[in-house]
């Protein structure tokens, strides 16, 4: 079926200016992301037809970051 207007879709849009991708040919970006990149330079993310990250911004990123930090602090302080 492929991509069809009006159908649900999920997609990742890489940021070609991200340092993790500099110098890597475009046809090798997926390989670099899967096997060697310590970061995920996704500029935009679509899930089920809805953009959840646009221009590197998730609408709840501050809340998510605080919760992640608290969870990690709890793990590192656990006996």
C-alpha positions in Angstrom: 0.0 0.0 0.0 2.8 2.5 0.8 2.2 6.1 1.9 -1.3 7.2 1.1 -2.8 10.7 1.8 -5.0 10.5 4.8 -3.7 7.2 6.1 -2.0 6.8 9.5 1.8 6.9 9.2 4.9 7.0 11.5 8.1 8.6 10.4 11.5 9.9 11.6 13.1 12.9 10.0 16.9 13.1 10.6 18.6 16.4 11.1 21.4 16.5 8.4 23.2 19.2 10.4 23.5 17.1 13.6 27.2 16.4 14.3 26.5 12.7 14.5 25.7 12.7 10.8 28.3 15.1 9.4 30.4 13.5 6.7 28.3 10.4 6.5 26.7 9.8 3.1 22.9 10.0 3.2 22.5 6.4 2.1 24.4 5.3 5.2 22.6 7.4 7.8 20.4 4.5 9.0 23.5 2.3 9.4 25.2 5.1 11.4 22.2 5.5 13.6 21.8 1.8 14.3 25.4 0.8 14.7 27.5 3.8 15.8 25.7 6.9 16.9 25.5 7.6 20.6 22.7 10.2 19.9 19.5 10.2 17.9 19.5 13.3 15.9 15.8 13.1 14.9 14.5 16.6 14.0 10.8 15.5 13.6 8.9 12.4 14.7 5.5 11.4 13.5 3.5 8.6 15.3 0.2 7.3 13.9 -0.2 10.3 11.6 0.4 12.9 14.4 3.6 14.9 14.8 4.9 14.4 18.3 8.3 16.1 17.9 8.8 19.1 15.6 12.1 20.9 15.0 13.6 18.9 18.0 10.8 20.0 20.3 8.4 17.7 22.2 5.6 19.7 23.9 6.2 17.9 27.2 10.0 17.6 27.0 10.6 19.6 30.2 8.2 17.4 32.3 9.7 14.2 30.7 13.3 15.4 31.4 12.5 16.1 35.1 10.8 12.7 35.5 13.7 10.9 33.8 16.2 12.7 36.0 14.3 11.7 39.1 14.1 8.1 38.0 17.8 8.0 37.2 18.6 9.5 40.6 16.5 6.9 42.3 18.3 4.1 40.4 21.7 5.4 41.3 20.8 5.9 45.0 19.2 2.4 45.3 21.1 -0.1 47.5 
